[in-house]
Amino acid sequence: MKTIVLAALGTVVGLVLGVALGILAGIAWVSIFQTTDFEGYSAMLVFFTFAPIGAVLGGLIGAIWAAYTAARARIRMESDA
């Protein structure tokens, strides 16, 4: 049960960090490639493309990392007993 709760917590934390990194990557993309800002195109690119991609990747990586860490800790505790 602890592994599942930690994986869910890792997913939420990964989502938040992934969105933040996605927004930063999108802002960098817009700045480097000088994307036009006509009618908010650059903002839509950042928030409708980079933020969701960052959220998906961050959520997956966070869940996998948290579940792996919890499982490894559980195995270590079982081997000590």
LOVO-719866 format. One line per field, with one value per atom (N, C-alpha, C, O): x, y, z; residue number from 0; residue in three letters; atom name. Coordinates in nm, 2 decimals. Atoms other than C-alpha are relative to their C-alpha. Layout:
// residues N
px X | ...
py Y | ...
pz Z | ...
resi NUM | ...
resn ALA | ...
name CA | ...
***
This chain:
// residues 81
px 0.08 | 0.00 | 0.09 | 0.06 | -0.09 | 0.29 | 0.05 | 0.07 | -0.06 | 0.43 | -0.10 | -0.06 | 0.10 | 0.11 | -0.02 | -0.03 | 0.01 | 0.07 | 0.12 | 0.10 | -0.12 | 0.43 | 0.00 | 0.05 | 0.01 | 0.38 | -0.10 | -0.07 | 0.10 | 0.07 | 0.06 | 0.04 | -0.06 | 0.26 | 0.11 | 0.13 | -0.10 | 0.55 | -0.06 | 0.00 | 0.07 | 0.30 | -0.03 | -0.01 | 0.05 | 0.16 | 0.12 | 0.12 | -0.12 | 0.51 | 0.06 | 0.11 | -0.05 | 0.63 | -0.08 | -0.02 | 0.09 | 0.33 | 0.04 | 0.05 | -0.03 | 0.40 | 0.14 | 0.15 | -0.13 | 0.77 | 0.01 | 0.08 | 0.00 | 0.71 | -0.06 | -0.01 | 0.06 | 0.48 | 0.09 | 0.10 | -0.10 | 0.73 | 0.11 | 0.15 | -0.11 | 1.01 | -0.05 | 0.03 | 0.05 | 0.79 | -0.03 | 0.00 | 0.02 | 0.70 | 0.13 | 0.15 | -0.13 | 1.06 | 0.06 | 0.12 | -0.05 | 1.15 | -0.07 | -0.01 | 0.08 | 0.87 | 0.04 | 0.05 | -0.05 | 0.99 | 0.13 | 0.16 | -0.13 | 1.34 | -0.02 | 0.05 | 0.02 | 1.21 | -0.05 | 0.00 | 0.06 | 1.01 | 0.11 | 0.12 | -0.10 | 1.31 | 0.11 | 0.16 | -0.11 | 1.57 | -0.04 | 0.03 | 0.05 | 1.36 | -0.08 | -0.14 | 0.07 | 1.19 | -0.14 | -0.17 | 0.14 | 0.84 | -0.08 | -0.07 | 0.08 | 0.59 | -0.10 | -0.14 | 0.09 | 0.37 | -0.14 | -0.22 | 0.13 | 0.08 | -0.11 | -0.12 | 0.12 | -0.25 | 0.04 | -0.04 | -0.03 | -0.07 | 0.05 | 0.04 | -0.04 | 0.07 | 0.11 | 0.11 | -0.11 | 0.39 | -0.05 | 0.00 | 0.05 | 0.20 | -0.08 | -0.08 | 0.08 | -0.04 | 0.09 | 0.07 | -0.10 | 0.26 | 0.06 | 0.07 | -0.05 | 0.41 | -0.10 | -0.06 | 0.09 | 0.10 | -0.08 | -0.14 | 0.08 | -0.08 | 0.09 | 0.03 | -0.09 | 0.23 | 0.10 | 0.11 | -0.11 | 0.52 | -0.04 | 0.01 | 0.05 | 0.33 | -0.06 | -0.02 | 0.06 | 0.12 | 0.11 | 0.11 | -0.11 | 0.43 | 0.08 | 0.12 | -0.07 | 0.62 | -0.08 | -0.02 | 0.08 | 0.33 | 0.00 | 0.01 | 0.01 | 0.30 | 0.14 | 0.14 | -0.14 | 0.68 | 0.03 | 0.08 | -0.03 | 0.71 | -0.08 | -0.03 | 0.08 | 0.42 | 0.05 | 0.05 | -0.05 | 0.55 | 0.13 | 0.15 | -0.13 | 0.91 | -0.02 | 0.05 | 0.03 | 0.78 | -0.06 | -0.01 | 0.07 | 0.56 | 0.10 | 0.11 | -0.10 | 0.83 | 0.11 | 0.15 | -0.11 | 1.10 | -0.05 | 0.02 | 0.05 | 0.88 | -0.03 | 0.00 | 0.03 | 0.76 | 0.13 | 0.14 | -0.12 | 1.11 | 0.07 | 0.12 | -0.07 | 1.25 | -0.08 | -0.01 | 0.07 | 0.97 | 0.01 | 0.03 | -0.01 | 1.00 | 0.14 | 0.16 | -0.14 | 1.38 | 0.01 | 0.09 | 0.00 | 1.33 | -0.07 | -0.02 | 0.07 | 1.08 | 0.08 | 0.09 | -0.09 | 1.32 | 0.11 | 0.15 | -0.11 | 1.60 | -0.05 | 0.03 | 0.05 | 1.38 | -0.03 | -0.01 | 0.03 | 1.27 | 0.13 | 0.13 | -0.12 | 1.63 | 0.07 | 0.15 | -0.06 | 1.73 | -0.07 | -0.01 | 0.08 | 1.46 | 0.04 | -0.02
py -0.12 | 0.00 | 0.13 | 0.22 | -0.11 | 0.23 | 0.03 | 0.15 | -0.02 | 0.18 | 0.07 | 0.16 | -0.06 | 0.28 | 0.15 | 0.24 | -0.14 | 0.60 | 0.08 | 0.19 | -0.08 | 0.70 | 0.02 | 0.12 | -0.02 | 0.64 | 0.11 | 0.18 | -0.11 | 0.86 | 0.14 | 0.23 | -0.13 | 1.13 | 0.04 | 0.15 | -0.03 | 1.10 | 0.05 | 0.13 | -0.05 | 1.14 | 0.15 | 0.23 | -0.14 | 1.46 | 0.10 | 0.20 | -0.09 | 1.61 | 0.00 | 0.11 | 0.00 | 1.50 | 0.08 | 0.15 | -0.09 | 1.67 | 0.15 | 0.22 | -0.14 | 2.00 | 0.04 | 0.14 | -0.03 | 1.99 | -0.01 | 0.07 | 0.02 | 1.87 | 0.12 | 0.17 | -0.12 | 2.16 | 0.12 | 0.20 | -0.11 | 2.41 | -0.01 | 0.09 | 0.01 | 2.27 | 0.01 | 0.06 | -0.01 | 2.25 | 0.15 | 0.19 | -0.14 | 2.62 | 0.07 | 0.15 | -0.06 | 2.71 | -0.04 | 0.04 | 0.04 | 2.50 | 0.07 | 0.11 | -0.07 | 2.67 | 0.14 | 0.20 | -0.13 | 3.01 | 0.01 | 0.10 | 0.01 | 2.92 | -0.02 | 0.05 | 0.02 | 2.79 | 0.13 | 0.16 | -0.13 | 3.11 | 0.10 | 0.18 | -0.10 | 3.32 | -0.03 | 0.06 | 0.04 | 3.12 | 0.01 | 0.07 | 0.00 | 3.08 | 0.12 | 0.13 | -0.12 | 3.42 | -0.02 | 0.03 | 0.03 | 3.29 | 0.12 | 0.20 | -0.12 | 3.55 | 0.01 | -0.10 | -0.01 | 3.69 | 0.05 | 0.10 | -0.05 | 3.78 | -0.07 | -0.20 | 0.05 | 3.73 | -0.11 | -0.21 | 0.09 | 3.54 | -0.13 | -0.23 | 0.13 | 3.27 | -0.07 | -0.19 | 0.05 | 3.23 | -0.06 | -0.16 | 0.04 | 3.20 | -0.13 | -0.22 | 0.12 | 2.94 | -0.12 | -0.23 | 0.11 | 2.74 | -0.05 | -0.17 | 0.04 | 2.74 | -0.08 | -0.18 | 0.06 | 2.66 | -0.11 | -0.19 | 0.11 | 2.43 | -0.11 | -0.22 | 0.11 | 2.23 | -0.04 | -0.16 | 0.03 | 2.25 | -0.04 | -0.14 | 0.03 | 2.25 | -0.14 | -0.22 | 0.14 | 1.93 | -0.11 | -0.21 | 0.10 | 1.75 | -0.02 | -0.13 | 0.00 | 1.84 | -0.07 | -0.14 | 0.06 | 1.73 | -0.15 | -0.23 | 0.14 | 1.39 | -0.07 | -0.17 | 0.06 | 1.32 | 0.01 | -0.09 | -0.02 | 1.46 | -0.10 | -0.16 | 0.09 | 1.25 | -0.14 | -0.22 | 0.14 | 0.93 | -0.02 | -0.12 | 0.01 | 0.99 | 0.00 | -0.08 | -0.01 | 1.09 | -0.13 | -0.18 | 0.12 | 0.78 | -0.12 | -0.20 | 0.11 | 0.54 | 0.01 | -0.09 | -0.02 | 0.69 | -0.02 | -0.09 | 0.02 | 0.69 | -0.14 | -0.19 | 0.14 | 0.34 | -0.09 | -0.18 | 0.07 | 0.22 | 0.02 | -0.08 | -0.03 | 0.39 | -0.07 | -0.13 | 0.07 | 0.25 | -0.15 | -0.21 | 0.14 | -0.10 | -0.04 | -0.14 | 0.03 | -0.09 | 0.01 | -0.07 | -0.01 | 0.03 | -0.12 | -0.17 | 0.12 | -0.25 | -0.13 | -0.20 | 0.12 | -0.51 | 0.00 | -0.10 | -0.01 | -0.38 | -0.03 | -0.09 | 0.03 | -0.39 | -0.15 | -0.20 | 0.14 | -0.75 | -0.08 | -0.18 | 0.07 | -0.86 | 0.02 | -0.07 | -0.03 | -0.70 | -0.08 | -0.11 | 0.07 | -0.89 | -0.14 | -0.21
pz 0.00 | 0.00 | 0.00 | -0.07 | 0.00 | 0.08 | -0.13 | -0.17 | 0.13 | -0.26 | -0.09 | -0.17 | 0.08 | -0.43 | 0.04 | -0.05 | -0.04 | -0.22 | -0.04 | -0.08 | 0.04 | -0.28 | -0.16 | -0.20 | 0.15 | -0.66 | -0.04 | -0.13 | 0.02 | -0.65 | 0.03 | -0.04 | -0.04 | -0.46 | -0.10 | -0.13 | 0.10 | -0.71 | -0.13 | -0.20 | 0.12 | -0.99 | 0.01 | -0.09 | -0.02 | -0.85 | 0.00 | -0.07 | -0.01 | -0.77 | -0.14 | -0.18 | 0.14 | -1.12 | -0.09 | -0.18 | 0.08 | -1.28 | 0.02 | -0.08 | -0.03 | -1.11 | -0.05 | -0.12 | 0.05 | -1.18 | -0.15 | -0.21 | 0.14 | -1.53 | -0.08 | -0.18 | 0.06 | -1.61 | 0.01 | -0.08 | -0.01 | -1.47 | -0.09 | -0.16 | 0.09 | -1.67 | -0.15 | -0.23 | 0.13 | -1.98 | -0.03 | -0.15 | 0.02 | -1.94 | -0.03 | -0.12 | 0.02 | -1.90 | -0.14 | -0.21 | 0.13 | -2.21 | -0.11 | -0.21 | 0.10 | -2.41 | -0.01 | -0.12 | 0.01 | -2.31 | -0.07 | -0.14 | 0.06 | -2.41 | -0.15 | -0.23 | 0.14 | -2.74 | -0.07 | -0.18 | 0.06 | -2.81 | -0.01 | -0.11 | 0.01 | -2.73 | -0.10 | -0.17 | 0.10 | -2.93 | -0.14 | -0.22 | 0.14 | -3.24 | -0.04 | -0.15 | 0.03 | -3.21 | -0.06 | -0.16 | 0.05 | -3.25 | 0.01 | 0.11 | 0.00 | -3.34 | 0.11 | 0.16 | -0.11 | -3.07 | -0.05 | 0.03 | 0.06 | -3.31 | 0.06 | 0.06 | -0.07 | -3.12 | 0.10 | 0.12 | -0.11 | -2.84 | -0.05 | 0.03 | 0.05 | -3.06 | 0.08 | 0.11 | -0.07 | -2.86 | 0.14 | 0.18 | -0.13 | -2.53 | -0.02 | 0.07 | 0.03 | -2.68 | -0.03 | 0.01 | 0.02 | -2.80 | 0.13 | 0.14 | -0.12 | -2.46 | 0.09 | 0.14 | -0.09 | -2.26 | -0.05 | 0.02 | 0.05 | -2.50 | -0.06 | -0.10 | 0.06 | -2.63 | 0.10 | 0.14 | -0.09 | -2.39 | 0.14 | 0.19 | -0.14 | -2.06 | 0.01 | 0.10 | -0.01 | -2.13 | -0.03 | 0.04 | 0.02 | -2.27 | 0.12 | 0.16 | -0.12 | -1.96 | 0.11 | 0.19 | -0.10 | -1.74 | -0.02 | 0.08 | 0.02 | -1.90 | 0.03 | 0.10 | -0.03 | -1.89 | 0.14 | 0.20 | -0.14 | -1.54 | 0.08 | 0.18 | -0.08 | -1.41 | -0.02 | 0.08 | 0.02 | -1.57 | 0.08 | 0.15 | -0.06 | -1.45 | 0.16 | 0.23 | -0.14 | -1.10 | 0.06 | 0.17 | -0.05 | -1.06 | 0.00 | 0.09 | 0.02 | -1.19 | 0.11 | 0.17 | -0.09 | -0.97 | 0.15 | 0.22 | -0.14 | -0.65 | 0.02 | 0.13 | -0.02 | -0.70 | 0.01 | 0.09 | -0.01 | -0.77 | 0.13 | 0.19 | -0.13 | -0.46 | 0.11 | 0.20 | -0.11 | -0.24 | 0.00 | 0.10 | 0.02 | -0.38 | 0.05 | 0.11 | -0.05 | -0.32 | 0.15 | 0.21 | -0.14 | 0.03 | 0.07 | 0.17 | -0.06 | 0.10 | -0.01 | 0.08 | 0.02 | -0.04 | 0.10 | 0.16 | -0.09 | 0.17 | 0.15 | 0.22 | -0.14 | 0.49 | 0.01 | 0.12 | -0.01 | 0.41 | 0.01 | 0.08 | 0.00 | 0.36 | 0.14 | 0.18 | -0.14 | 0.70 | 0.11 | 0.21 | -0.11 | 0.89 | 0.01 | 0.09
resi 0 | 0 | 0 | 0 | 1 | 1 | 1 | 1 | 2 | 2 | 2 | 2 | 3 | 3 | 3 | 3 | 4 | 4 | 4 | 4 | 5 | 5 | 5 | 5 | 6 | 6 | 6 | 6 | 7 | 7 | 7 | 7 | 8 | 8 | 8 | 8 | 9 | 9 | 9 | 9 | 10 | 10 | 10 | 10 | 11 | 11 | 11 | 11 | 12 | 12 | 12 | 12 | 13 | 13 | 13 | 13 | 14 | 14 | 14 | 14 | 15 | 15 | 15 | 15 | 16 | 16 | 16 | 16 | 17 | 17 | 17 | 17 | 18 | 18 | 18 | 18 | 19 | 19 | 19 | 19 | 20 | 20 | 20 | 20 | 21 | 21 | 21 | 21 | 22 | 22 | 22 | 22 | 23 | 23 | 23 | 23 | 24 | 24 | 24 | 24 | 25 | 25 | 25 | 25 | 26 | 26 | 26 | 26 | 27 | 27 | 27 | 27 | 28 | 28 | 28 | 28 | 29 | 29 | 29 | 29 | 30 | 30 | 30 | 30 | 31 | 31 | 31 | 31 | 32 | 32 | 32 | 32 | 33 | 33 | 33 | 33 | 34 | 34 | 34 | 34 | 35 | 35 | 35 | 35 | 36 | 36 | 36 | 36 | 37 | 37 | 37 | 37 | 38 | 38 | 38 | 38 | 39 | 39 | 39 | 39 | 40 | 40 | 40 | 40 | 41 | 41 | 41 | 41 | 42 | 42 | 42 | 42 | 43 | 43 | 43 | 43 | 44 | 44 | 44 | 44 | 45 | 45 | 45 | 45 | 46 | 46 | 46 | 46 | 47 | 47 | 47 | 47 | 48 | 48 | 48 | 48 | 49 | 49 | 49 | 49 | 50 | 50 | 50 | 50 | 51 | 51 | 51 | 51 | 52 | 52 | 52 | 52 | 53 | 53 | 53 | 53 | 54 | 54 | 54 | 54 | 55 | 55 | 55 | 55 | 56 | 56 | 56 | 56 | 57 | 57 | 57 | 57 | 58 | 58 | 58 | 58 | 59 | 59 | 59 | 59 | 60 | 60 | 60 | 60 | 61 | 61 | 61 | 61 | 62 | 62 | 62 | 62 | 63 | 63 | 63 | 63 | 64 | 64 | 64 | 64 | 65 | 65 | 65 | 65 | 66 | 66 | 66 | 66 | 67 | 67 | 67 | 67 | 68 | 68 | 68 | 68 | 69 | 69 | 69 | 69 | 70 | 70 | 70 | 70 | 71 | 71 | 71 | 71 | 72 | 72 | 72 | 72 | 73 | 73 | 73 | 73 | 74 | 74 | 74 | 74 | 75 | 75 | 75 | 75 | 76 | 76 | 76 | 76 | 77 | 77 | 77 | 77 | 78 | 78 | 78 | 78 | 79 | 79 | 79 | 79 | 80 | 80 | 80 | 80
resn MET | MET | MET | MET | LYS | LYS | LYS | LYS | THR | THR | THR | THR | ILE | ILE | ILE | ILE | VAL | VAL | VAL | VAL | LEU | LEU | LEU | LEU | ALA | ALA | ALA | ALA | ALA | ALA | ALA | ALA | LEU | LEU | LEU | LEU | GLY | GLY | GLY | GLY | THR | THR | THR | THR | VAL | VAL | VAL | VAL | VAL | VAL | VAL | VAL | GLY | GLY | GLY | GLY | LEU | LEU | LEU | LEU | VAL | VAL | VAL | VAL | LEU | LEU | LEU | LEU | GLY | GLY | GLY | GLY | VAL | VAL | VAL | VAL | ALA | ALA | ALA | ALA | LEU | LEU | LEU | LEU | GLY | GLY | GLY | GLY | ILE | ILE | ILE | ILE | LEU | LEU | LEU | LEU | ALA | ALA | ALA | ALA | GLY | GLY | GLY | GLY | ILE | ILE | ILE | ILE | ALA | ALA | ALA | ALA | TRP | TRP | TRP | TRP | VAL | VAL | VAL | VAL | SER | SER | SER | SER | ILE | ILE | ILE | ILE | PHE | PHE | PHE | PHE | GLN | GLN | GLN | GLN | THR | THR | THR | THR | THR | THR | THR | THR | ASP | ASP | ASP | ASP | PHE | PHE | PHE | PHE | GLU | GLU | GLU | GLU | GLY | GLY | GLY | GLY | TYR | TYR | TYR | TYR | SER | SER | SER | SER | ALA | ALA | ALA | ALA | MET | MET | MET | MET | LEU | LEU | LEU | LEU | VAL | VAL | VAL | VAL | PHE | PHE | PHE | PHE | PHE | PHE | PHE | PHE | THR | THR | THR | THR | PHE | PHE | PHE | PHE | ALA | ALA | ALA | ALA | PRO | PRO | PRO | PRO | ILE | ILE | ILE | ILE | GLY | GLY | GLY | GLY | ALA | ALA | ALA | ALA | VAL | VAL | VAL | VAL | LEU | LEU | LEU | LEU | GLY | GLY | GLY | GLY | GLY | GLY | GLY | GLY | LEU | LEU | LEU | LEU | ILE | ILE | ILE | ILE | GLY | GLY | GLY | GLY | ALA | ALA | ALA | ALA | ILE | ILE | ILE | ILE | TRP | TRP | TRP | TRP | ALA | ALA | ALA | ALA | ALA | ALA | ALA | ALA | TYR | TYR | TYR | TYR | THR | THR | THR | THR | ALA | ALA | ALA | ALA | ALA | ALA | ALA | ALA | ARG | ARG | ARG | ARG | ALA | ALA | ALA | ALA | ARG | ARG | ARG | ARG | ILE | ILE | ILE | ILE | ARG | ARG | ARG | ARG | MET | MET | MET | MET | GLU | GLU | GLU | GLU | SER | SER | SER | SER | ASP | ASP | ASP | ASP | ALA | ALA | ALA | ALA
name N | CA | C | O | N | CA | C | O | N | CA | C | O | N | CA | C | O | N | CA | C | O | N | CA | C | O | N | CA | C | O | N | CA | C | O | N | CA | C | O | N | CA | C | O | N | CA | C | O | N | CA | C | O | N | CA | C | O | N | CA | C | O | N | CA | C | O | N | CA | C | O | N | CA | C | O | N | CA | C | O | N | CA | C | O | N | CA | C | O | N | CA | C | O | N | CA | C | O | N | CA | C | O | N | CA | C | O | N | CA | C | O | N | CA | C | O | N | CA | C | O | N | CA | C | O | N | CA | C | O | N | CA | C | O | N | CA | C | O | N | CA | C | O | N | CA | C | O | N | CA | C | O | N | CA | C | O | N | CA | C | O | N | CA | C | O | N | CA | C | O | N | CA | C | O | N | CA | C | O | N | CA | C | O | N | CA | C | O | N | CA | C | O | N | CA | C | O | N | CA | C | O | N | CA | C | O | N | CA | C | O | N | CA | C | O | N | CA | C | O | N | CA | C | O | N | CA | C | O | N | CA | C | O | N | CA | C | O | N | CA | C | O | N | CA | C | O | N | CA | C | O | N | CA | C | O | N | CA | C | O | N | CA | C | O | N | CA | C | O | N | CA | C | O | N | CA | C | O | N | CA | C | O | N | CA | C | O | N | CA | C | O | N | CA | C | O | N | CA | C | O | N | CA | C | O | N | CA | C | O | N | CA | C | O | N | CA | C | O | N | CA | C | O | N | CA | C | O | N | CA | C | O | N | CA | C | O | N | CA | C | O | N | CA | C | O | N | CA | C | O | N | CA | C | O | N | CA | C | O | N | CA | C | O
***
